[in-house]
Amino acid sequence: MLEQKKHFQLFANCIPVKGASRSIICDLQRNTYRFIPNLLYDILQKLQTHSVAEVKAAYHNEYDQGIDQYLGLLTKSEWGFWTNEPNRFPDISLEWNHPALITNAIIDSDAHSTHDYQKIQKELDLLGCKALEMRTYSPVPPTQLHSILRYFQLSRLQHLTITLPFSDEWSVSEITNLVNQFPRIIQLIFHSAPEDKVCKLPIETHASVLFIQKVIDNKHHCGIVHPIYFSPNLSHFTEAQSNNTCLNRKISIDEKGNIKNCPSMPKSYGNHKEISLLNALQKTSFKDSWQINKDQIDTCKDCEFRYICTDCRAYIQNPQNIFSKPKKCHYNPYSAQWESNSKENLQKNTPPSN
Ligand code: SF4
């Protein structure tokens, strides 16, 4: 039963975010979010400093029934609780930091690439990189991939994601062998496959293996914004408060060996065979895009998804304005509608689900 003299509070990991026409509450512990009306967002803000009775009175008791219903729902679904001692439950800190110069990297390659993977591995280790995404646009036989990954066997990497073209050489036993030998692999995506499917391996593994029909033959397939890519978790949410959710602490090497913020961005900071990743990182302007956060980006700043959405600065609506909205986002926060071609994008770009 709701006791109206008490205070209602959301759990510290449940944080409301207001958009132009609706709000969400992000549950950063259960990695999910739910929609709420903006009026409820305003009420929850007032409840941070006032009792429920005071807030109801502030609205001239016009919304008593609705407030009771919503707070009952939030209590039942364990998003909030009642207390007489609200000061004992401070907000969670939204500061973000990470004890490494680089957290994630991308290496692109094609049939003409001549990357020095041993040098790259040593330099990524020096930077403290823990997540690597490798994307190849031309076929890579299993033996070749094994020899590349061997350089990363004793590295500091924790997560490895690989995207490569499907070929008949990649039988289930070859894939199983690869995943077994390199347990850092968390995802393998075979594009240009005969069908969309999840590949079940005959072993216990945390790696997901996906076959997708879509042909990913160049870097321009990146930058899609869609709810399936939202990350309602503490790390992403806190990083998004003042950093760019794609480019912050990222370093990339394109298929020609150029060191960039992202392979799709035009500016190169030198070829990795001629300059170290650390030296490239220290060049003027390399970090300029790291702090472009969603509160500074046109339209995104009014979007309820702004702290769980992954940004893109390579494909933007107005290339003359670095603060313009990602070009491949079809969400309109003012109408709360996804434009119709977002469904098409989803079908074209979504890996099959389990
Ligand atoms: S409008 Fe911006 S924040 Fe909202 S979903 Fe699109 S890219 Fe993400």
Boltz pocket constraint, residues with backbone or C-beta under 6 A from the ligand:
constraints:
  - pocket:
      binder: B
      contacts: [[A, 225], [A, 294], [A, 298], [A, 299], [A, 300], [A, 301], [A, 303], [A, 304], [A, 305], [A, 306], [A, 309], [A, 310], [A, 311], [A, 325], [A, 326], [A, 329], [A, 330], [A, 331], [A, 332], [A, 333]]
      max_distance: 6.0
